[in-house]
Amino acid sequence: MARDYVIKLGTMLFTMVEPHKGHEVEYNRWYERDHFYGGVLTGAWSFAGDRFVATKAMKNLRYPAETPMTPDPMTGSYLALYWVLAGHHDEWNRWSVDTVKTLHATGRMFPERTHIHTLLYDFGWSIQNELWGTPAELALDRNYSGLVVNVGELADGATHADLENWTRETWAPSAMASQWGPDLILNATPLPLLDDAPPDVPRTANADRRFVQLHFLDHTPDHGWADGYAKYGDQLNASGVATHLWTSPFIQTVFGTDTYTDQLW
């Protein structure tokens, strides 16, 4: 019998950052030993987090080169994702901004880095490969081998419901039946930052039409890339529902190690 579990995903924090060259090891250690917890996960209502990395090999698969997501295809090496409990966005958002200000004031931030794309997203819907497969709430605890981020903007006259229908009825069934395909898809839309959010966090244009999809994989994204995600952008454009803005693969970091810090560029 299906149960209505109380723990539900509400807000996603998507933060993609580029460490400055020569500081990548120091950045990685600071982030996972301090900021991953002190900046987000110790706050009320945040209940999960995970880190991913785009090595040079992963970045070489990104497309298109010109995109509002990154100023250069080789930037945006690290991606951290965090889940916030549904119904508590405003409380967590206020806590988060106040906490970052305190961390700045007490010298616990890291200046040798650049925010490439940091934004809060409202979780809308998900697609699981199996009825009792991994739900969105557990995605960051599953330790998926790979992640593909797909970003787009709705076409004129199209709605987010149209995008969901195209993904569920047209794209996902064949993709999830393929060896290269995802086990779980999450779709989310941008939320506004607070007016006093840190000024180094870029603001997003066309936020009302933008969407991000997180495709979690049981394998590394390069597996079957040419037959699968390399075609996603053209397929989305051909749907008439949205314009494709960016597709990027990531792999898991290895917490507690400096793995991949020498493979970013």
C-alpha positions as CSV (number, residue, x, y, z in Angstrom):
1,M,0.0,0.0,0.0
2,A,1.3,3.4,-0.9
3,R,1.9,5.8,1.9
4,D,2.0,9.6,1.9
5,Y,5.4,10.2,3.5
6,V,5.9,13.4,5.4
7,I,9.4,14.2,4.1
8,K,9.0,16.0,0.8
9,L,11.4,18.0,-1.3
10,G,10.5,21.6,-1.7
11,T,13.5,23.9,-2.5
12,M,16.6,22.9,-4.3
13,L,19.8,24.9,-3.9
14,F,21.9,24.6,-7.1
15,T,25.4,26.1,-6.7
16,M,28.0,25.8,-9.4
17,V,31.4,27.3,-8.6
18,E,34.8,27.6,-10.2
19,P,37.9,27.6,-8.0
20,H,40.7,29.9,-9.2
21,K,43.6,28.1,-10.7
22,G,46.2,27.3,-8.2
23,H,43.6,27.1,-5.4
24,E,41.6,24.0,-6.5
25,V,42.9,21.7,-3.7
26,E,42.5,24.3,-1.0
27,Y,39.0,25.2,-2.3
28,N,37.9,21.5,-2.3
29,R,39.1,21.0,1.3
30,W,37.5,24.2,2.5
31,Y,34.2,23.4,0.9
32,E,33.7,19.9,2.1
33,R,35.3,20.3,5.5
34,D,33.5,23.6,6.4
35,H,31.2,25.2,3.9
36,F,29.2,22.1,2.8
37,Y,28.0,21.8,6.4
38,G,28.4,25.3,8.0
39,G,27.0,27.2,5.0
40,V,23.9,25.0,4.3
41,L,23.4,21.7,6.1
42,T,23.4,22.9,9.7
43,G,20.4,25.1,8.9
44,A,16.9,24.2,9.9
45,W,14.9,22.4,7.3
46,S,17.8,21.4,5.0
47,F,18.0,17.6,5.0
48,A,20.3,16.4,2.2
49,G,23.3,17.5,0.1
50,D,25.8,16.1,-2.4
51,R,28.7,17.3,-4.5
52,F,29.5,16.7,-8.1
53,V,32.5,17.6,-10.3
54,A,32.9,18.2,-14.0
55,T,36.4,17.2,-15.0
56,K,38.0,18.3,-18.3
57,A,36.7,15.1,-19.9
58,M,33.2,15.8,-18.7
59,K,33.3,19.5,-19.8
60,N,34.4,18.4,-23.3
61,L,30.9,16.9,-23.6
62,R,29.1,20.0,-22.6
63,Y,27.1,22.0,-25.1
64,P,26.4,24.5,-26.5
65,A,29.6,26.5,-25.9
66,E,27.6,29.8,-25.8
67,T,25.1,29.6,-23.0
68,P,23.8,31.8,-20.1
69,M,24.8,29.0,-17.7
70,T,28.6,29.5,-18.0
71,P,30.8,32.2,-19.4
72,D,33.1,29.6,-20.7
73,P,32.6,25.8,-21.2
74,M,35.6,25.1,-18.9
75,T,34.2,27.0,-16.0
76,G,31.7,25.6,-13.4
77,S,33.8,22.6,-12.2
78,Y,32.0,21.9,-9.0
79,L,28.3,21.6,-8.4
80,A,26.7,21.2,-5.0
81,L,23.0,20.3,-4.6
82,Y,21.0,20.7,-1.4
83,W,17.4,19.8,-0.5
84,V,15.1,21.9,1.7
85,L,11.9,20.5,3.2
86,A,8.7,21.5,1.5
87,G,6.8,24.3,3.2
88,H,9.9,25.9,4.8
89,H,11.5,27.8,2.0
90,D,11.2,31.3,3.5
91,E,12.6,30.2,6.9
92,W,15.5,28.4,5.4
93,N,16.2,31.2,2.9
94,R,16.4,33.8,5.6
95,W,18.6,31.6,7.7
96,S,20.9,30.9,4.7
97,V,21.5,34.5,3.8
98,D,22.1,35.5,7.4
99,T,24.5,32.6,7.9
100,V,26.6,33.5,4.9
101,K,26.9,37.0,6.1
102,T,28.2,35.7,9.4
103,L,30.6,33.4,7.7
104,H,32.0,36.4,5.7
105,A,32.3,38.5,8.9
106,T,34.2,35.7,10.7
107,G,36.6,34.9,7.9
108,R,35.1,31.5,7.0
109,M,34.5,32.1,3.3
110,F,36.9,31.5,0.4
111,P,37.6,34.4,-1.9
112,E,39.6,32.5,-4.5
113,R,36.5,31.2,-6.3
114,T,33.8,32.4,-8.7
115,H,30.1,31.7,-8.5
116,I,29.1,30.5,-12.0
117,H,25.5,29.7,-11.3
118,T,24.0,29.7,-7.9
119,L,20.2,29.8,-7.6
120,L,17.3,28.4,-5.6
121,Y,14.8,26.3,-7.5
122,D,11.3,25.2,-6.7
123,F,11.0,21.4,-7.2
124,G,8.1,20.6,-9.4
125,W,8.0,17.0,-10.4
126,S,10.0,13.9,-10.9
127,I,10.0,10.7,-13.0
128,Q,11.3,7.4,-11.5
129,N,12.4,4.5,-13.7
130,E,10.5,2.1,-11.6
131,L,7.3,2.5,-9.5
132,W,9.2,1.9,-6.3
133,G,12.5,3.3,-7.5
134,T,14.5,6.0,-5.7
135,P,12.3,9.1,-5.0
136,A,13.5,12.7,-5.4
137,E,13.9,13.0,-1.6
138,L,16.6,10.3,-1.5
139,A,18.4,11.2,-4.7
140,L,21.4,12.8,-3.0
141,D,21.8,9.9,-0.5
142,R,21.7,7.3,-3.3
143,N,25.3,8.1,-4.4
144,Y,24.5,8.0,-8.1
145,S,27.5,7.6,-10.3
146,G,26.6,10.4,-12.7
147,L,24.4,13.4,-13.2
148,V,23.4,15.2,-16.3
149,V,22.0,18.8,-16.0
150,N,19.7,19.9,-18.7
151,V,18.6,23.6,-18.9
152,G,16.1,25.2,-21.1
153,E,13.5,28.0,-21.6
154,L,9.9,27.6,-22.5
155,A,8.9,28.5,-26.1
156,D,6.4,31.3,-26.6
157,G,3.0,30.1,-25.7
158,A,4.3,26.9,-24.0
159,T,3.8,26.1,-20.3
160,H,5.7,24.1,-17.7
161,A,2.9,21.6,-17.9
162,D,3.7,21.2,-21.6
163,L,7.3,20.5,-20.8
164,E,6.3,17.9,-18.2
165,N,4.0,16.2,-20.7
166,W,6.7,16.0,-23.4
167,T,9.2,14.7,-20.9
168,R,6.9,12.1,-19.4
169,E,5.2,10.9,-22.6
170,T,7.8,11.4,-25.3
171,W,11.4,11.6,-24.0
172,A,11.6,9.7,-20.8
173,P,10.1,6.3,-21.8
174,S,12.7,5.5,-24.5
175,A,15.5,7.2,-22.6
176,M,14.9,5.2,-19.4
177,A,14.7,2.0,-21.4
178,S,18.1,2.7,-22.8
179,Q,21.4,1.7,-21.2
180,W,22.6,5.3,-21.3
181,G,19.4,6.7,-19.8
182,P,18.6,8.1,-16.4
183,D,17.2,6.3,-13.3
184,L,15.6,9.5,-12.0
185,I,14.6,12.9,-13.4
186,L,13.9,16.0,-11.4
187,N,12.4,19.2,-12.8
188,A,12.6,22.5,-11.1
189,T,12.0,26.2,-11.8
190,P,13.9,29.3,-10.5
191,L,13.0,31.1,-7.3
192,P,14.0,34.7,-6.6
193,L,17.0,35.5,-4.3
194,L,16.5,37.7,-1.4
195,D,17.3,41.4,-2.0
196,D,20.2,41.2,0.5
197,A,21.6,37.9,-0.9
198,P,25.4,38.0,-1.4
199,P,26.3,40.3,-4.3
200,D,28.7,37.8,-5.9
201,V,25.8,35.4,-6.7
202,P,24.7,36.2,-10.3
203,R,21.0,36.9,-11.0
204,T,19.1,34.9,-13.6
205,A,17.3,36.4,-16.6
206,N,13.9,35.0,-17.9
207,A,13.5,33.2,-14.7
208,D,9.8,32.7,-15.2
209,R,10.5,30.6,-18.4
210,R,13.6,28.8,-17.2
211,F,13.8,25.2,-16.0
212,V,16.5,22.9,-14.9
213,Q,16.3,19.1,-15.0
214,L,18.6,16.9,-13.0
215,H,19.0,13.4,-14.6
216,F,20.6,11.0,-12.1
217,L,22.5,8.0,-13.6
218,D,23.7,4.7,-12.3
219,H,26.7,5.0,-14.6
220,T,29.1,7.7,-15.6
221,P,27.6,10.1,-18.1
222,D,30.0,9.4,-20.9
223,H,28.5,5.9,-21.2
224,G,26.5,6.0,-24.4
225,W,26.7,9.8,-24.6
226,A,26.7,10.0,-28.4
227,D,23.6,8.0,-28.7
228,G,21.8,9.6,-25.8
229,Y,22.4,13.0,-24.1
230,A,24.3,14.4,-27.1
231,K,21.0,14.4,-28.9
232,Y,18.9,15.9,-26.1
233,G,19.3,19.5,-27.1
234,D,18.1,18.8,-30.7
235,Q,15.2,16.7,-29.4
236,L,14.1,19.4,-27.0
237,N,14.3,22.1,-29.7
238,A,12.3,19.9,-32.1
239,S,9.6,19.4,-29.6
240,G,8.5,23.0,-29.9
241,V,8.0,23.2,-26.2
242,A,11.3,24.8,-25.2
243,T,14.7,26.1,-26.3
244,H,17.7,24.1,-25.2
245,L,20.2,26.2,-23.2
246,W,22.7,23.8,-21.8
247,T,23.5,20.1,-21.2
248,S,26.4,19.2,-18.9
249,P,27.6,15.9,-17.3
250,F,29.0,15.6,-13.8
251,I,30.4,12.7,-11.7
252,Q,30.5,12.3,-7.9
253,T,33.3,13.8,-5.9
254,V,35.0,11.5,-3.5
255,F,34.5,13.1,-0.1
256,G,37.5,13.4,2.1
257,T,40.0,13.2,-0.8
258,D,41.5,15.5,-3.4
259,T,40.4,13.2,-6.2
260,Y,39.8,15.1,-9.5
261,T,41.3,18.4,-8.3
262,D,44.1,17.8,-10.9
263,Q,41.7,17.0,-13.7
264,L,39.6,20.2,-13.9
265,W,41.2,21.8,-16.9
